[in-house]
Amino acid sequence: MDAFIFPVPRFPDAWQETFAQLIFLVNARVKKALDARGGAEKIKAVQAERVTGSISFGPGADGVFVVELKRPHKMHMEISIEGQKLVRVYDGKSAGWTINPFAPNRDVQPMSEEDLKSISDESDFDGPLVDYKAKGNQIELVGKEDLEGKPVYRLKLTNKNGDARFYLFDASSYFLVKWEGVRKADNKDIPWESFFSDYREVQGLKYAFKIESGSPGTEIKQSLTAEKIEINPQIEESHFTKPAPAEPPAAPASAPPENR
């Protein structure tokens, strides 16, 4: 990894100049990354999004998903797999709910405190770089390195909760190509990484239509492929309220009586 080396200054003014240079480098990279997607103003002009596609957790565990996002921070997500539907809903303020048909309790459950702590990041479809200072995020330009034979810039972002994650941007296109951080699983932090590819333009904005994720050194993998991204679709406000309980699986049809 190429390190950014600054001369040791002798006077306080030199320290201020060095700090200003560092801030300039960070902001320049952030701006280039946002411009690559279409620009911060165009990103902020989007009021709602709907993404539909397919998801795979491995052989025999394939499904479809739909994610709806609406300002400010409202989210409705459904994943249908093996005839069951997982649901996550956030009202954009302070309340969220989940339905997990694979859990012992299949009823509608309030989001855990840990979920609510991170849900604003999950439902922020602007991304953490847009107005990052106003959101309480701190960004550090770690340096330049190679990722699969291509040069990338590594940025470290620390959010207002103190959680740190890394974003790797292609040094030529400035598209996001990798994310590194941690995810919660069974109340444990596990390392997590996501790779972004197949960027396409939708109404003047660039989106990654392919995201492959997993925990390094484990068999935990998932692949998400967007098939359609809608900008400013009509979404009912009811989608961001407490969801209805999941319907029980239909009982198998009884066999017709035998003719005697």
C-alpha positions in Angstrom: 0.0 0.0 0.0 1.3 3.5 -0.9 1.5 5.6 2.2 0.9 9.4 2.3 4.1 10.7 4.0 4.2 14.3 5.1 7.3 16.1 6.3 7.6 16.8 10.0 6.7 20.5 10.4 8.7 22.7 12.8 6.0 25.3 13.6 2.3 25.2 14.5 1.4 27.0 11.2 3.1 24.1 9.3 0.9 21.6 11.2 -2.2 23.6 10.1 -1.0 23.6 6.5 -0.4 19.9 6.5 -3.8 19.2 8.1 -5.4 21.4 5.4 -3.6 19.4 2.7 -4.9 16.2 4.1 -8.5 17.5 4.3 -8.2 18.6 0.7 -7.0 15.1 -0.4 -10.0 13.5 1.4 -12.6 15.9 0.0 -11.2 15.6 -3.5 -11.5 11.8 -3.4 -15.0 12.0 -1.9 -16.1 14.5 -4.6 -14.7 12.3 -7.4 -16.5 9.2 -6.0 -19.8 11.2 -5.9 -19.2 12.7 -9.4 -18.6 9.2 -10.7 -22.2 8.2 -9.7 -23.7 11.4 -11.2 -23.0 14.1 -8.6 -24.1 14.9 -5.1 -27.0 17.2 -6.2 -28.5 14.6 -8.5 -28.2 11.9 -5.8 -29.9 14.1 -3.3 -32.7 14.9 -5.8 -33.9 11.3 -5.6 -36.9 11.1 -3.3 -37.5 7.3 -3.5 -36.1 4.1 -4.9 -37.3 0.6 -5.5 -34.8 -2.2 -6.3 -35.9 -5.7 -7.3 -33.8 -8.7 -8.2 -32.5 -12.1 -7.1 -30.4 -13.2 -4.2 -28.5 -16.4 -3.4 -27.1 -17.7 -0.1 -25.6 -20.7 -1.8 -26.7 -23.9 -3.7 -30.4 -24.5 -3.1 -31.0 -21.2 -1.3 -32.0 -18.8 -4.0 -34.7 -16.2 -3.8 -36.0 -12.8 -4.9 -36.0 -9.5 -3.1 -37.5 -6.0 -3.3 -36.2 -3.0 -1.4 -38.1 0.3 -1.2 -36.5 3.4 0.2 -38.1 6.8 0.7 -36.9 10.0 2.4 -36.2 10.5 5.2 -34.7 7.0 5.9 -37.8 5.0 5.4 -37.2 1.4 4.3 -39.2 -1.7 3.4 -37.4 -4.9 2.4 -38.7 -8.3 1.6 -36.8 -11.5 0.7 -38.7 -14.5 -0.5 -36.9 -17.8 -0.3 -38.1 -21.4 0.0 -41.7 -20.2 -0.1 -41.1 -18.0 3.0 -40.8 -14.2 3.2 -38.4 -12.3 5.4 -39.4 -8.7 6.1 -37.6 -5.6 7.5 -39.4 -2.3 7.9 -38.2 1.0 9.3 -40.5 4.1 9.6 -37.7 6.6 9.1 -37.9 7.9 12.6 -37.5 5.5 15.6 -39.4 2.3 15.0 -38.7 -0.8 13.0 -40.0 -4.3 12.7 -38.9 -7.7 11.4 -40.6 -10.9 10.3 -38.3 -14.0 10.2 -40.2 -17.2 9.3 -37.0 -19.2 9.9 -36.8 -18.1 13.6 -38.5 -19.8 16.5 -40.9 -16.8 16.8 -42.5 -16.1 13.4 -44.5 -13.2 14.7 -43.8 -9.5 13.9 -41.0 -8.5 16.1 -39.7 -5.0 17.0 -36.2 -4.3 15.8 -33.6 -4.9 18.4 -31.6 -2.0 19.9 -28.6 -3.1 17.8 -30.7 -3.0 14.6 -32.0 0.4 15.3 -28.5 1.6 16.0 -27.4 0.9 12.5 -30.6 1.2 10.5 -30.1 4.8 9.6 -27.0 3.7 7.6 -28.9 0.9 6.0 -31.8 3.1 5.0 -29.6 6.0 3.8 -29.8 5.6 0.0 -27.6 8.7 -0.5 -24.7 6.7 1.0 -22.4 7.8 3.8 -20.3 10.1 1.6 -23.0 12.6 0.7 -22.9 15.4 3.4 -20.7 13.1 5.4 -19.8 15.8 7.9 -23.4 16.7 8.6 -24.1 13.0 9.3 -21.3 12.9 11.9 -19.1 10.8 9.7 -15.3 11.1 9.7 -13.3 10.1 6.6 -9.6 9.4 6.4 -7.7 8.7 3.2 -5.6 5.7 4.1 -3.7 5.4 0.8 -3.5 3.7 -2.6 -3.2 0.0 -3.1 -3.8 -2.8 -5.6 -7.1 -4.8 -5.6 -7.0 -7.8 -8.0 -4.4 -6.1 -10.0 -6.0 -2.7 -10.2 -5.1 0.4 -8.3 -7.7 1.6 -5.7 -8.0 4.3 -3.1 -8.8 3.1 0.4 -11.0 5.4 2.6 -11.7 4.8 6.2 -15.1 6.0 7.4 -16.0 6.2 11.1 -19.6 7.0 11.8 -21.1 8.9 14.8 -21.5 5.6 16.7 -17.7 5.0 16.4 -18.1 2.1 14.0 -15.4 2.0 11.3 -15.5 0.6 7.9 -13.4 0.9 4.7 -14.4 1.9 1.2 -12.2 1.0 -1.8 -12.7 3.1 -5.0 -11.3 2.3 -8.4 -8.5 4.8 -9.0 -9.6 5.4 -12.6 -13.4 5.3 -12.6 -13.8 6.2 -8.9 -16.6 3.6 -8.7 -16.9 1.8 -5.3 -15.5 -1.7 -5.8 -15.2 -3.0 -2.3 -16.5 -2.4 1.2 -15.0 -3.9 4.4 -16.5 -3.8 7.9 -18.3 -6.0 10.4 -21.8 -7.5 10.6 -23.7 -8.8 13.5 -24.5 -12.6 13.6 -25.8 -14.3 16.7 -24.8 -11.2 18.7 -21.2 -11.5 17.5 -19.2 -9.2 15.3 -17.9 -11.0 12.2 -15.7 -9.5 9.5 -17.6 -8.8 6.3 -16.7 -7.7 2.8 -18.8 -6.8 -0.3 -17.7 -6.4 -3.9 -19.5 -4.1 -6.3 -19.6 -4.5 -10.1 -21.8 -4.2 -13.2 -22.4 -0.5 -12.9 -25.2 0.8 -15.1 -26.9 4.1 -15.6 -30.4 4.7 -14.4 -31.8 8.2 -15.1 -28.4 9.8 -15.0 -27.1 7.9 -11.9 -24.8 5.0 -11.8 -25.7 1.9 -9.7 -23.9 -1.4 -9.1 -26.2 -4.1 -10.3 -24.1 -6.9 -8.8 -23.0 -7.2 -5.1 -21.2 -10.3 -3.8 -20.7 -10.5 -0.1 -19.3 -12.8 2.5 -17.2 -13.3 5.6 -13.5 -13.8 4.8 -12.2 -17.3 5.7 -15.7 -18.8 6.2 -18.4 -20.4 4.0 -20.8 -17.5 4.6 -21.5 -16.1 1.2 -24.3 -14.3 -0.6 -24.8 -12.8 -4.0 -27.3 -10.1 -5.0 -28.2 -9.2 -8.5 -30.4 -6.2 -9.2 -32.8 -6.7 -12.2 -34.6 -3.4 -12.0 -33.9 -0.1 -10.2 -36.8 2.5 -10.2 -36.2 6.1 -9.4 -39.0 8.0 -7.6 -41.7 5.3 -7.9 -45.0 5.8 -6.1 -44.7 4.0 -2.7 -47.6 3.8 -0.3 -46.8 5.2 3.2 -48.3 2.0 4.7 -45.3 0.1 3.5 -43.3 1.9 6.2 -45.6 1.0 9.1 -45.8 -2.1 11.2 -46.3 -5.0 8.8 -49.1 -7.5 9.0 -48.3 -10.9 10.5 -47.1 -13.5 8.1 -49.8 -15.9 6.9 -49.3 -19.5 8.0 -48.3 -21.9 5.2 -51.3 -23.3 3.4 -52.4 -26.7 4.5 -51.9 -29.5 1.9 -55.1 -30.3 0.0 -56.9 -33.3 1.3 -57.2 -36.3 -1.0 -60.6 -36.8 -2.6 -62.7 -39.6 -1.2 -62.3 -42.9 -2.8 -65.3 -44.1 -4.9 -66.8 -47.2 -3.5 
